[in-house]
């Protein structure tokens, strides 16, 4: 089965569009389309899927069929808590517990009802669906 990148490139070329033209017609940032066409981005948001389907004259389901499939896995709480601790300690080069790819991390600053600062670790994988967002 062809990849999402291959499918979109072929459809774009069949429509006679450059990647710049596709960005213009779909209102999707050029950088995002470049990531999709180079295989860095394996999933589309609902909005991106609809915009691309309309311009590329295919159905959103056709695009979804070419997105990377995944199996749902439960990551143990201990692993999540360890990752949260490492994020709060500003550790770098953390890896996804599901696929081993790099994690994009950040620390969100929030305030409780009494105006106390709460640091909330956040993370998402660059390749799969893993994320810490609580």
FENGI-V333739 format. One line per field, one symbol per residue. ss: DSSP state (h for helix, s for strand, l for the rest). phi: phi as a letter, one per 30 degrees, with the letter a starting at -180 (. if undefined). burial: # if it has 16 or more other C-alpha atoms within 10 Angstrom, else .. Layout:
ss: ???
phi: ???
burial: ???
This chain:
ss: lllhhhhhhhhhhhllllhhhhhhhhlllhhhhhhhhllllllllhhhhhhhhhhhlllhhhhhhhllllllllllhhhhhhhhhhhhllllllsllllllsssssssssslllllssssssssslllllssll
phi: .ddeedddeddddddicddddddddchceedddddddcidccbcdeddddddedddhbcedddedcdddbcdbcceeddddddedddddidchdcddcbiddccbabdcbbddciddbccdbabddbbddacbd
burial: ..#######.##....#.#..##..#.#.#..##.##...####...######..#...#..##.##...............##..##.....#####...####..............############...
